[in-house]
């Protein structure tokens, strides 16, 4: 119990102390006119109350991610808690803050444009392709999971539910952001918080020993999967996730004041870290050992764990809410993924999105591609999704590092986590059974060496850059 409280307190202190420092480095300006005011188009750019923007951002980046990922992370033991805390404070929250705030400074640009403005056209074009692939995979992954669950409950064919969810995605993607997302997402965000804190209270009220295993020295994964680098890819939402940087610009277009950035971007990621901490702790406390947890996951995926936890700890009502959550929360991540895809494509071809006809011109082929991918093997989709997700996080952190170093600001707050994530993804793609089939030791050496080379090249390239009087982009907001 003490370890859990220490982890929780560290996350909250991290928000107050380190979040304040990150904000100071970026230096938000409350006098700047935000894109929501300057480009208000009644569709994607519009002001919304800060509390609503926070809840939408939380649900955009979270969905079912900080539940399923930490449950899988719990298989590795208490080391997962360390990754959640450190990853959230120094990685994920910093990543989300800069992806949102740089977008604000660039008139609400999508992440490929943010990357391109700071790292050049080659990086922009690569990021366009990479983002679209990842977002399409996200949308498809979060169509298949609830569809399979609904199929099991009703006996209907899975593809019927795939079609129904895609139909909802299509409507939510082309309608103005305040029509569905602005109205329903705050409610779903509250559902996510109810499930999470209800489970935490239920564990304590029912007398479960909180974190019976406190051995941080060894991995206890029942199938002996290596902790490095798999934990850092498996447990992404709740620590650091590249998907988040594709979502932050959505709310960058709706916030009223730059000073709200810490609450909206850094704060929502810390809240996701709290959610992940609770679900990871629940996985390690409710079940006797990782083997028992693995058995439930093998039978019905992490969704079965969520259902058992909520039904046992919260009763019939809790089980019902859990069922709704497992169905609804992944769908909320999927529809914003396709919305982000639409906006990225529109910016790439410079097509205004104020008119419904033009939104349809982009959305129809986009969803056709998504439907084709949905027919592929889920395991293959998930494997590449994990790697692509963390690669995107790495690219965004390097972009933020360039943004800071050319302005003579402390780039270490982003370049160090960028270096770490470089080591993770390079090791991951070289390791046996995942990419090129090399041993864990060899792939680890390649990963760490590659990350240090990237850091050295970054410093050598940018440390001598001149700092012009006005590095900030001129925008229509000024």
NUROKE-884054 format. One line per field, with one value per residue (C-alpha): x, y, z; residue number from 0. Coordinates in steps of 0.25 Angstrom, whole numbers, m for minus. Layout:
c1	(X|...)
c2	(Y|...)
c3	(Z|...)
num	(NUM|...)
% end
This chain:
c1	(0|11|18|5|3|17|15|2|8|20|11|4|16|22|10|12|27|33|20|23|37|33|23|34|43|33|28|13|8|m6|m7|m6|m19|m21|m25|m39|m41|m33|m38|m52|m58|m69|m64|m50|m46|m55|m54|m59|m58|m45|m51|m58|m45|m38|m48|m48|m33|m32|m42|m35|m22|m27|m39|m36|m21|m17|m26|m22|m7|m5|m12|m2|9|5|10|24|23|25|35|23|20|33|31|17|22|35|30|18|25|38|33|18|14|25|23|8|10|20|12|0|7|15|3|m4|8|6|m9|m13|m5|m6|6|13|13|18|30|32|33|44|51|49|40|46|42|29|26|31|22|10|11|15|4|m7|m2|m2|m16|m22|m17|m22|m36|m36|m31|m41|m52|m48|m47|m61|m67|m62|m67|m81|m81|m78|m90|m100|m96|m96|m85|m73|m73|m87|m82|m70|m79|m88|m75|m69|m83|m82|m67|m71|m82|m73|m62|m69|m78|m73|m65|m76|m87|m83|m69|m72|m85|m82|m67|m68|m78|m69|m57|m65|m69|m54|m51|m63|m58|m43|m46|m57|m47|m37|m47|m52|m39|m37|m51|m51|m38|m28|m14|m9|4|7|20|30|42|47|59|54|43|32|25|19|24|37|36|48|45|54|49|35|30|33|25|14|11|10|m3|0|14|17|10|12|m3|m4|3|m7|m18|m13|m15|m30|m30|m20|m31|m41|m33|m36|m22|m8|m7|m17|m7|m1|m15|m20|m7|2|m9|m18|m5|m3|m17|m15|m3|m12|m22|m11|m5|m18|m21|m7|m7|m21|m15|m4|m13|m26|m19|m10|1|4|1|m14|m15|m9|m19|m31|m24|m22|m37|m43|m32|m30|m45|m48|m39|m47|m60|m56|m50|m62|m72|m65|m61|m73|m85|m95|m95|m80|m80|m90|m82|m69|m76|m80|m67|m59|m69|m69|m56|m48|m58|m55|m40|m44|m53|m43|m32|m40|m43|m28|m25|m35|m29|m15|m19|m26|m14|m5|m13|m18|m32|m41|m50|m61|m71|m77|m75|m60|m59|m67|m57|m45|m53|m59|m46|m40|m51|m50|m35|m39|m49|m39|m29|m40|m40|m25|m21|m22|m9|m1|m8|m5|9|12|3|12|25|19|13|26|33|24|27|41|40|31|41|53|44|42|57|60|49|56|70|69|63|74|65|67|66|70|55|52|65|67|54|56|69|63|51|61|68|54|49|63|64|50|51|64|60|57|43|39|48|62|63|75|78|73|88|92|79|80|95|90|78|86|98|88|81|94|99|85|88|102|97|86|95|106|96|88|97|104|91|89|77|70|63|49|49|35|26|18|4|m10|m12|m3)
c2	(0|9|7|11|23|28|25|33|45|45|47|58|65|63|71|82|83|78|82|96|95|90|101|111|106|107|121|122|136|139|151|143|140|125|118|116|131|134|123|119|111|105|91|88|102|107|111|102|103|98|87|81|82|75|64|62|62|52|43|46|41|30|22|8|10|13|1|m10|m6|m6|m19|m25|m18|m24|m37|m32|m28|m16|m10|m6|4|11|12|18|29|32|31|40|51|52|46|45|58|66|59|63|77|81|74|82|96|96|93|105|114|108|112|98|90|75|68|65|81|83|73|79|93|89|78|81|76|62|60|66|56|44|48|50|36|30|38|33|19|19|26|16|5|11|13|m1|m7|0|m5|m19|m20|m15|m22|m36|m33|m30|m42|m51|m45|m45|m56|m47|m47|m38|m31|m26|m18|m14|m7|m1|5|10|17|24|28|34|42|47|50|59|67|79|75|81|72|58|59|72|66|51|51|58|48|36|43|42|28|25|32|24|11|14|20|10|m1|5|7|m7|m13|m6|m8|m23|m25|m28|m27|m16|m20|m33|m34|m23|m29|m19|m27|m37|m39|m49|m50|m64|m66|m60|m49|m39|m27|m19|m13|m20|m13|0|m3|m11|m1|12|19|22|25|31|29|34|34|45|55|53|56|69|78|75|82|92|97|99|104|119|123|118|118|106|97|91|87|82|75|72|70|60|52|51|48|36|32|32|23|14|13|8|m2|m8|m8|m15|m26|m29|m29|m35|m48|m57|m57|m53|m67|m65|m52|m57|m69|m58|m50|m63|m66|m53|m42|m31|m28|m40|m35|m22|m29|m38|m27|m18|m29|m34|m21|m12|m22|m23|m8|m8|m19|m12|1|m7|m14|0|5|m6|m4|11|15|9|15|29|27|21|33|44|36|37|51|54|46|55|68|63|59|73|80|72|76|89|86|95|87|97|91|77|73|75|67|56|56|52|43|33|28|28|19|10|7|5|m5|m13|m13|m18|m31|m34|m42|m35|m40|m34|m21|m20|m24|m12|m3|m4|m1|10|17|18|22|34|38|38|47|56|57|60|71|78|77|84|94|97|96|107|116|114|107|95|84|73|72|66|61|51|44|45|37|27|24|23|12|5|5|1|m10|m15|m15|m23|m33|m48|m51|m37|m31|m36|m48|m43|m47|m38|m35|m31|m23|m16|m12|m7|0|8|11|16|25|31|34|41|50|53|57|65|73|75|79|90|95|105|110|125|130|140|151|145|130|128|126|138|134|139|139|151)
c3	(0|3|m10|m17|m9|m12|m27|m27|m19|m28|m40|m33|m29|m43|m49|m39|m39|m52|m60|m55|m60|m73|m75|m71|m82|m92|m87|m91|m94|m89|m98|m111|m118|m119|m132|m126|m127|m139|m149|m143|m154|m147|m150|m144|m139|m128|m113|m102|m87|m81|m73|m85|m93|m82|m82|m97|m97|m86|m94|m107|m102|m92|m97|m93|m94|m79|m75|m85|m86|m70|m69|m79|m72|m58|m64|m62|m48|m40|m50|m58|m47|m48|m63|m61|m51|m58|m72|m69|m62|m71|m84|m87|m81|m87|m100|m99|m95|m106|m117|m112|m110|m122|m130|m123|m128|m142|m143|m139|m149|m149|m144|m158|m160|m146|m150|m164|m159|m149|m156|m171|m183|m183|m168|m171|m183|m175|m163|m172|m176|m163|m156|m165|m164|m149|m148|m158|m149|m137|m143|m148|m135|m127|m136|m135|m120|m117|m129|m124|m110|m116|m125|m113|m105|m116|m125|m137|m147|m143|m157|m154|m142|m150|m160|m150|m142|m155|m158|m145|m148|m161|m155|m143|m153|m162|m152|m144|m132|m122|m128|m123|m117|m110|m103|m101|m98|m85|m80|m85|m78|m65|m68|m69|m56|m49|m53|m49|m35|m33|m35|m25|m14|m16|m14|m1|4|1|8|m3|0|m9|m17|m10|m19|m16|m23|m33|m36|m45|m56|m53|m66|m67|m82|m79|m89|m87|m79|m88|m98|m98|m85|m91|m104|m97|m86|m95|m91|m77|m79|m93|m106|m119|m122|m113|m121|m132|m123|m116|m128|m128|m114|m118|m128|m116|m104|m100|m94|m95|m80|m80|m87|m74|m69|m83|m88|m77|m67|m75|m77|m62|m60|m70|m62|m49|m57|m62|m48|m42|m52|m52|m37|m38|m47|m37|m25|m29|m35|m27|m37|m51|m56|m51|m58|m71|m71|m71|m82|m90|m89|m93|m94|m84|m86|m78|m67|m66|m66|m55|m46|m48|m45|m33|m27|m31|m33|m44|m46|m47|m57|m65|m65|m68|m80|m86|m83|m91|m102|m103|m99|m110|m120|m115|m118|m132|m136|m132|m139|m152|m150|m148|m161|m169|m164|m167|m181|m183|m178|m188|m200|m194|m195|m186|m177|m174|m184|m182|m196|m195|m182|m189|m201|m191|m181|m191|m197|m183|m177|m189|m186|m172|m175|m183|m172|m162|m170|m167|m155|m142|m137|m148|m147|m132|m134|m144|m136|m124|m131|m140|m127|m120|m132|m134|m119|m122|m134|m127|m115|m125|m132|m118|m116|m129|m125|m112|m116|m127|m117|m107|m97|m89|m99|m89|m84|m98|m103|m92|m93|m108|m107|m98|m107|m119|m111|m108|m123|m129|m119|m122|m137|m136|m125|m128|m130|m133|m145|m150|m141|m133|m118|m107|m104|m118|m121|m107|m111|m125|m118|m108|m118|m128|m118|m113|m128|m130|m118|m122|m136|m131|m122|m133|m143|m135|m124|m133|m139|m138|m129|m137|m130|m134|m135|m132|m145|m149|m149|m152|m137|m135)
num	(0|1|2|3|4|5|6|7|8|9|10|11|12|13|14|15|16|17|18|19|20|21|22|23|24|25|26|27|28|29|30|31|32|33|34|35|36|37|38|39|40|41|42|43|44|45|46|47|48|49|50|51|52|53|54|55|56|57|58|59|60|61|62|63|64|65|66|67|68|69|70|71|72|73|74|75|76|77|78|79|80|81|82|83|84|85|86|87|88|89|90|91|92|93|94|95|96|97|98|99|100|101|102|103|104|105|106|107|108|109|110|111|112|113|114|115|116|117|118|119|120|121|122|123|124|125|126|127|128|129|130|131|132|133|134|135|136|137|138|139|140|141|142|143|144|145|146|147|148|149|150|151|152|153|154|155|156|157|158|159|160|161|162|163|164|165|166|167|168|169|170|171|172|173|174|175|176|177|178|179|180|181|182|183|184|185|186|187|188|189|190|191|192|193|194|195|196|197|198|199|200|201|202|203|204|205|206|207|208|209|210|211|212|213|214|215|216|217|218|219|220|221|222|223|224|225|226|227|228|229|230|231|232|233|234|235|236|237|238|239|240|241|242|243|244|245|246|247|248|249|250|251|252|253|254|255|256|257|258|259|260|261|262|263|264|265|266|267|268|269|270|271|272|273|274|275|276|277|278|279|280|281|282|283|284|285|286|287|288|289|290|291|292|293|294|295|296|297|298|299|300|301|302|303|304|305|306|307|308|309|310|311|312|313|314|315|316|317|318|319|320|321|322|323|324|325|326|327|328|329|330|331|332|333|334|335|336|337|338|339|340|341|342|343|344|345|346|347|348|349|350|351|352|353|354|355|356|357|358|359|360|361|362|363|364|365|366|367|368|369|370|371|372|373|374|375|376|377|378|379|380|381|382|383|384|385|386|387|388|389|390|391|392|393|394|395|396|397|398|399|400|401|402|403|404|405|406|407|408|409|410|411|412|413|414|415|416|417|418|419|420|421|422|423|424|425|426|427|428|429|430|431|432|433|434|435|436|437|438|439|440|441|442|443|444|445|446|447|448|449|450|451|452|453|454|455|456|457|458|459|460|461|462|463|464|465|466|467|468|469|470|471|472|473|474|475|476|477)
% end
